[in-house]
Amino acid sequence: MNITELGCIGHCIIGADCRWRRHTQVGDNIRISTIGDYLFDNTLKTVGAGDKDFFETMVFKTVESLAEDSNGCGCHEVTDWGELECVRYVTAGEAQLGHEEMIRKYSDSP
């Protein structure tokens, strides 16, 4: 299974304002995106509805073809922005471990 780390934001309109982000393509069919450490008006804000949701990982189904707006970076086209899974975290360390866990989970799936 090909696992590709990508340098761009993998989801969320506020992703550009997040200082912490990670985006991984697993094979042709899965995008795993984690964002967090969101600053708005120089204030740390949550990315989810909970008062401790400072980081989140979302998993999306993709297709083999590359996304048209990806500038050739390797992002695959997302079939539906309704995520397969979403997990939120308090710390960057939890987010990093959670992202790694999703990579393991989806790279082991058929």
C-alpha atoms as one frame of an Amber mdcrd trajectory, in Angstrom:
protein
   0.000   0.000   0.000   1.420   3.352  -1.038   1.372   5.980   1.751   2.167
   9.541   0.706   2.687  12.494   3.035   1.441  15.682   1.378   2.439  19.232
   2.220  -0.931  20.834   1.624  -4.023  21.120   3.807  -6.286  18.087   3.456
  -9.591  19.527   4.663 -11.428  22.373   6.370 -11.883  25.933   5.269 -10.025
  27.189   8.368  -7.084  24.863   7.679  -4.958  27.717   6.324  -5.225  29.412
   9.734  -4.160  26.290  11.612  -0.506  26.216  12.609  -0.524  22.397  12.906
  -1.546  20.275   9.941  -0.799  16.908   8.442  -2.226  15.299   5.311  -1.656
  11.701   4.204  -2.910   9.822   1.153  -3.309   6.084   1.815  -3.372   4.190
  -1.457  -5.756   5.654  -4.006  -8.835   5.546  -1.822  -8.227   7.283   1.528
  -7.268  10.813   2.590  -6.362  11.372   6.234  -6.162  14.991   7.305  -5.354
  16.439  10.718  -5.467  20.131  11.602  -5.282  22.155  14.787  -3.670  24.942
  16.761  -6.146  27.326  15.125  -5.498  31.005  15.695  -8.187  33.572  15.028
  -7.463  37.199  15.940  -4.322  35.948  17.743  -6.461  33.762  20.030  -6.358
  29.968  20.141  -9.753  28.625  19.077 -11.251  25.149  18.871 -11.780  23.439
  15.507 -14.754  21.425  16.748 -17.863  22.152  18.780 -16.389  20.986  22.090
 -14.504  23.339  24.374 -11.374  21.147  24.164 -11.484  20.291  20.436  -8.222
  21.993  19.481  -7.185  19.382  16.875  -9.113  17.034  14.600  -8.451  14.161
  12.242 -10.878  13.447   9.437 -10.833  10.567   6.973 -12.295  10.872   3.477
 -12.896   8.469   0.600 -10.978   9.345  -2.563 -10.659   8.056  -6.111  -7.569
   7.210  -8.134  -7.568  10.454 -10.119  -5.788  13.516  -8.781  -7.798  16.504
  -7.603  -8.063  19.165 -10.317  -7.169  22.011  -7.963  -4.176  20.239  -6.375
  -1.485  21.795  -8.585  -0.057  18.313  -9.074   0.888  17.839  -5.408  -0.557
  14.316  -5.225  -3.965  14.997  -3.644  -6.588  12.572  -4.877 -10.116  13.705
  -5.647 -12.450  13.338  -2.630 -15.687  11.534  -3.515 -17.730  12.974  -0.633
 -16.722  15.573   1.970 -18.933  13.760   4.501 -16.084  12.177   6.428 -15.789
   8.444   7.109 -14.435   9.234  10.571 -13.670  12.242  12.732 -11.708  12.270
  15.993 -10.877  15.387  18.006  -8.047  15.960  20.474  -6.803  18.402  23.091
  -3.063  18.342  22.330  -0.752  18.178  19.327   0.751  14.979  20.726  -2.672
  13.304  20.801  -3.334  14.547  17.251  -0.037  13.135  15.986  -0.728   9.737
  17.585  -4.321   9.790  16.310  -3.181  10.545  12.760  -0.678   7.661  12.904
  -3.410   5.366  14.223  -5.676   6.253  11.280  -2.840   5.552   8.825  -2.348
   2.107  10.383  -6.080   1.420  10.423  -6.711   2.373   6.800  -3.504   0.935
   5.365  -4.480  -2.436   6.852  -7.988  -2.261   5.357  -8.672  -3.892   1.987
